[in-house]
Amino acid sequence: MSHKPNIIIFISGSGSNLQAIIDAVQAGQLDANIALVVSNRKEAYGLVRAQENGIPTLYHPLKPYRDAGKSRAEYEADLAERVRPLHPDLLVLAGWMHVLGAEFLNQFPNRVINLHPALPGQFAGTHAIERAYEAYQRGEISHSGCMVHLTIPEVDAGPVIAQAEVPIYPQDTLEQFETRMHTAEHRLIVEAIRLHCARR
């Protein structure tokens, strides 16, 4: 008997991608159960979105570990301990601003996917949208895009599950380009979760 895949979503901010996933589940477009939303920031609006939809939340900050002289590896080991009992089929990093290392990833092989607002091999790391916009202004690229990939310890690398091109237009402000990128991300994250769950 097949069960609905259990998904855990990791966020650090507004959680607009989380909302896109919640909407897809509620509309019956995504056959999955969001078991938990994890944030490393207390004021992340995504936690409110989760609570409003009756989804359990976990606030797991790094700072108390730092203050106690503990390592990132210890932080990640504890995080893995907290989510393992939920038997997640998929862990989705949707605007999660903390690089997860091997300590965490090795416990969930091929089950952690990350959304990154750039195409494979371009603009790894933070501020990818701004960096793409600036590169376009300098004439270095004609478009950008977003991707969802399997997470490996190397930042924004790992096999790509789904990607989408996002155009940049000459008259775009950064905000306009950013809005177009987020719209593409919301579609792509849902598609990637569907693809990944279908493969499992």
N, C-alpha and C positions, 0 to 999 in steps of 0.2 A: 504494500500500500504506500502510495507516495504521500509525503507530507509537504505542506507549504514550506519553502525554504525559509529558514530563520536568518534575518539580516540584522546586522548591527551597523549603525551609521555613526561615523566620527565627524564632529564638526568643531569649529573654533569661533564661528561668527554668526551671521544673520540666519544661516540655515535655509537659504532660498532653494538650494538643491535638495535638501531634506524635504522641503515642502513639495517640490516636484515629485519626489518619490511617494510621499504620503498621498498626494492627489491621485497618482497613477494606481496605487493600491486601492484607494477608496472607489475609484472609477472602474475597478475590475480590469484595468489594463495591465496590471502587474500582479501575478499570483504569488504573493510573498507575505511574510509576517515580519513587521519591524519589531524586533524583540527588545531593542535598547538603543538609546541615543547617548553617545559619550561626548563630553566636551572637556577640553583642558582649560576653558575660560568660563568663569562663573557668570559673567554678564552676557554670554552668547545668547542672542535672541532665539537661536535654534532650540534651546532648552525649553523656552516658552511654547514654541510651536509643538514640540513633542508633548508637553504636559497638556496643552489644549486638545490634543488628539488621543489622550489616554495612553501615551507610550512611556514606559519607564525610562528614567534618565540616570546618568552617572556623571558626576563632576569629578574629574581626576587630574588635578594640577601637578605640575612638575616642581613648583617652587618649594613646597614643604620638604621634598626630597633634597633639593639643593641646600635648603637651610639646615637640614640635619646632616649634611655632608655625605649624602647618599648619591649613588651614580644614576645615570640615565638608564643603565641596564637594570638596576633595581626597580626603577619607576616602571619600566616596560614589563618586567617579570610580574610585578603586582597587577598591572593593567591586564595582562594575559590571564592571571588567576581570577580576576573579577569577571571576565567575559566568557571564559571557557565553560562554566557550568550551563550556559545558555545554548551550548552546542551550535554555534553559528555556522551556517553553510557559506555565508559570505560576509565579509567585513568591508564596508564601503567608506573610503576616506573622501569626504565631500566638503572640501574647504577646511580640512584638518591641518593646522599649521605647526605640526610637530613631526619631525622626521622620525619614523619608526625604524629601529635597527633590527639586526638579525635576532636579537634576544626575543623580540616579539614575533617577527615574521615567521621564524622557523617553526613556531608552534601552530601556525595556521597556513601550511603550505598551499600555494595556489588558491588561497581563499581571500586574500586581501587585494582589493582593487582601489585605484586612486584616480581621481578626476584631476586633470591638469589643463589649464587654459592655454595650451600651445600644441603645436604639432610635434610628432616624434622627432627628437634630435634638435629641437629648437627651444630656446628660452627655458631651460630647466631651472628649478628653484623659484624664488619668490618674485613678485611683481612682473610676472610674465606678460600680462596684458599691457601694462605701461611700456615694457621693453619692446614688445611687438609694435605698438603704436609709434614709438620713437624710431624704430628701425624702418617702418613704412615711410615716415616723414623724411628719412635720410635716403629713401629710394633703395633700401637693401632688400625689402621683401614686397611682394604684391598682395599678399593676403596672409592671414594667420589661421588659427583653428583651435580645436580642443580635442583631447583624447582621454580615453579611459584605458588604463593599463594595469597589468598585474604588478603588484608592488614588490620590489626587491630592495636590498639594502642600499643600492646606488640610487640617488635621488632622481625621480622622474624618468627612470629607465624601466626596463621590464617589458615583456611582450604586450603589444597593443591589442586590446579587445575590440575597440571601436574608436573611430575618429571622424571628425566633421570639419570641413573647411569653413572658415568664417571670413567673409570679405571685409576689406577696409576701403572706405571710399574717400576720395580727395577732400570732400567737405566735412568729413567726420570730426567731431570733437572726441576727446578721449572718452567722455561719458557715453556718447552715442555708440562708439565701438564697444565699450564695456557692456552696455545693455544688450547689444546684438550677441556678444560672446556669451553672456549669461543665459540668454534665450536658447542658444545652441547647446549649452551645457545641460540645461534642464531636460532637453529632449534626449541628449546623448547618454546621460547617466541612467535614465530609465531603460533605454535600449540596451546598454551594456549589461545592466543587471539581468534583464530578460535573457540576453545571449548567454551570459555566464551560467545562469540557473538551468538553462536548457541543455547546456553541455555537461552538467554534473550528473 
